[in-house]
Amino acid sequence: MRRGMVIAGAVILLIGVAAVAGGLYLLVEQSGLGNLAVTSQKTTVVLAPGTNATIGATKMGEATIVDYTNNASAPLQVTSGGTAPIAKTGSTSGEKVFVAVFVTLGTSSAPIVIHNNQTATLSVQYASAQSSIGALAYGGLLLLGGGGLFVVGLIVLILGFVLRGRPPPNQQ
């Protein structure tokens, strides 16, 4: 066992864990993403077929995440200033949960509109969160960098345990 390698590996591993925790904190808590899943924070609207509801607005230099549920089998059309979200995802198991992400880099804000493109009247629950793009990028970098440090620290730690120590120098 090489004691110095074991100590170095443990230190790198701990720094990686701290960076991952900090990155997760920035991504979830500071960005407001943690509140999206809280049902009590959601607003409910009823939309007849072909009708719209304005559910907020994007802000310059910020990412806006819209989380909504409805009782339809497909996602609704969500736009900001007439443009589609940069990312969208959904779950079709049980209750339908959908997420749309908008990033505004231009010079003006735009309203976010949800459109009932289905043939039935729908009850829609929604919530949105906004975060500066810088905080999201910094949190993502911390998460990736911390994950890399964790892996390197783990490798150094294992090598420190596996490798044999150096023999003492010959004394004459």
N, C-alpha and C positions, 0 to 999 in steps of 0.2 A: 504494500500500500504506500502510495506517495501522499504524505500528509499535506504538503503544499498544494498539490493538484486538487485534493478533496476540498480543502478550504476555499480555493479559488472557484471551483465548480459550484459550491454551495452559495457563495456570495453572488456569482453571476445568476444562478437560479433564482435567488431571492429578489434580485433587482428586476429580473424578467417578470416574476409574479407581481411585484409592485407596479410595474409599467402596464401590465395587462389589466390590473384592477383599476388603475387610473384611467386607462383608455375606456374601459367599460363604464366607469363613472361619468366621464365626459359624454359618451355617446348616449347613455340612458337618462341620467339625472339632469345634467346641465342642459340638454337639448329639449327636455320636456317629453321625451318619448315614453317615459315610464307612466305618464298620466293617460296615454291614449287607450290603454286597455281597461281603465277604470270606468265601469258602466255609469256611475253616478256623475261623471264629468261629461257625458255625452248628451247631445241635444237630439230630440226626436222631431222629425217632420213627416207629414203624410203627403205623398206626391201622386197625383192622378196621372194617367198615361199621357206622355208628351209634355208634361209641365216641368218647370225648373225651380230650383231653390238656390239662393246665394248663401253660401255657408262660410264666408270669410273672405280674406284677401291675402295675396302674397305680398311680401315686403322685399324691397331691393336688397340684394346681397345676402338673402337668407333662403334656407331650404324650408319648405312647408310640407309637412306630412299630414295627409288626411286619412283617417281610419274610419270606415263605415261598415255597418251591417244592414242587410235588408232581407226580406223574406222571398226574394226572387232567386232563380237558379243561375243568374248571370250577373256580372258586374254592371253597374250603371255607368253612364257616360259622365266623366268628371273632367272639366276643362278650366283653365285659367287664362283669361284674355283670349279665348278661342283656341288655345294650344293644348295639346294633350300632355299628360304628365310624362316626366322623363323615365319613370319606372312605375309599374303597377303590379300587384300580385293579389292573389285571393285564395281562400280555402273553401272547398266545396263539401267538406265533411261537417255534418250537423248544421250549425248556424253559419250563414254565409258572411265571412269577414273579408273585407277588401281594403287595400292600402294603395294610395296614389301619392307620388312624390313630385313636387314642383320645385325648381330652382330658378330664382329670379336674379339675373345678372344685369339686366337692362337698367334703364333710367326711370322706370315707373312701376308702380304696383298694379296688380290686376285682381278683379274679383274672382273667387273660385265658385264655379257653378256646377251643381249636380243636376243631371237631366234624367228623368224617368224614360228610358228608351224601351220599356217593357209594355205589355198590353194590359196590365192590371194595376190597380192602385196599390202603392207600396208604402210601408212604414219604414223609414230610414233613420237609424241612429248614427250620429257622426261626432267626431272630435278631431281637432287639428292641433298640431304643435309646430312652432317655428323655432329655428335655431340658426345661429350664424354659420355660414359655410366653413369659416375658420375653425370653430369649435368642433364641428364634425370631422374635418380633415385632421386636426390635431389629435382627436380621440382615436381615429382610425390608424394614424401613424403610431401612436403609443401602443395600441393593441397589436399591430403587426410587429413592431420593433420588440415589444415585450415578449411576444410569442417566440421570436427568433432568439432572444437572449435566454429564454427558458430552455429551448432545445439545446443551445450551445452549452449552457450551464449543466444540463443533465448529462451531456456527452462527456464533458470534462470531469464531472463528478464520478461517473462510471469508470472512466479511464483511470482516475486516481485510485479507485478501489481495486481495479484489476491489475494494473501494472505493479511490478515488484519494486521495492525501494532500491536505491543504489547501494552497492556494497561499500563498506567503509574503506577509505584510502589505505593503501599499504603503509604500514609503519615500520620503519627500519631502525 
